[in-house]
Amino acid sequence: MTLTPQSVSSGSDADPRYAKFDERKRKRMESNRQSAKRSRMRKQQRLEELKSETTQLQNQNSICRDKIDSVERKYHSVDAENNVLRAQLAELTERLNSLNELAQFWADTTGFPVDVAEIPDILLEPWQLPCPTQAIAASDMFQF
């Protein structure tokens, strides 16, 4: 018994008309596999890039938080010092007023006039002094 190509293989393998369609199908499937592989590789690369960017942004965020915390600590320190200075100003103003009252009482009692001026406005507003005695270095407090 002789085997013909049709009896050896089944389906379209034996028929030359279908051979080129099978070859096209095989090439298309291989092309699709390669395309899917490239797509997976691009996807993996993009995932790695996004992970790297996330890490960089988290590091930058941490640095910004540290700077903000530092500025807040400096602000609270300056605010507390400012409150102390205001309290001292109020206390010294009260003392000066008391001394002025005593001087006035003494002048009224003894008859000798005491020339004590009221608190000069310039002392109540030291930020308006024409030439401050000590430079205030606040510019470095707000640097990042």
Disulfide bonds with the S-S distance in Angstrom:
none
